[in-house]
Amino acid sequence: MVTAAQNMTAISQPHDAAAKLEVRDLAIRYGSVTAISGITLDVRENEIFGIIGPANAGKTSFLKALNRMNDFNSEMSVGGEILFEGTNIRDVRNVYALRNRIGVVFPLPVGLPLTVYENVAFVPRLRGIRDKAELDVIVERCLTRAALWDEVKDRLDSLGSLLSGGQQQRLTIARALSQEPELLMLDEFSIAVDPVTTMRIEDVLKELKPEMSIILVTNLVQQARRLADRTAFFLDGECVEIGETENLFTGQVKDTRTTDYIEGRFG
């Protein structure tokens, strides 16, 4: 049975929403090994776009290509086109500005060896913001949006590494939000956090959706069902299919492998 909440998720994203990101015939290789090939998809404005699939399906490689993290790996070559708001990201000269617009949260919390406050203030300082009052506002806003402010407001001067695993993951989200991204990518954020923290972060993502586009790579298929407007199923480096999330979960699929994966027959 489709619940009212799921129906709201399905209708909250208009079918004709503008594309924020357009990926055309994307191929990624590591040396002679092909990680993904022939990936073509769009991510719409103010959409949570889910990506599911088993290990080694190419999901993380896909994210790395979207904000040119492949620049860090000389073995990783990228073919095809990635258009962000109509601009080919390969034509962007200031890659750091691009990464500010396309934020990413990794599976394991990667905190800077700084205080809680400075973890969030780091990027705004790089942008030239020096006024303490302005930084205070940014830090509180980002920590609040990451559902962390109430837990850390009395220990902003403590090292971020002293927080619990779930708090550190929310701190990485707060730091990503300090970039004021237009697209936020999350790569299996639930791996290192408990179920309660997972649900808190899910609530955060729902609140952020009106402000930005979100790509959610998840190994929890039910998490995709709860959050994603549309979902892509990756397998063996290919995008098997993309559809409205609830349709995929109710058997309205083009490829039976999608249903087999969702229902746990492999993966």
ABEGO torsion letter per residue (X at the ends): XBBAAAAAAAAABBAABBBABBBBGBBBBBEABBABBGBBBBBBBGBBBBBBEBBGAGAAAAAAAAAGAAAABAABBBBEBBBBGGBBAAABABAAAAAAABBBBBABBBBBBBBAAAAAAAAAAAAGBABAAAAAAAAAAAAAAAGAAAAAAAAAABBAAABBAAAAAAAAAAAAAAAGBABBBBBGAAAABBAAAAAAAAAAAAAAAAABBBBBBBABAAAAAAABABBBBBBGGBBABBBBAAAAAAGBBABAAAAAAAAGABX
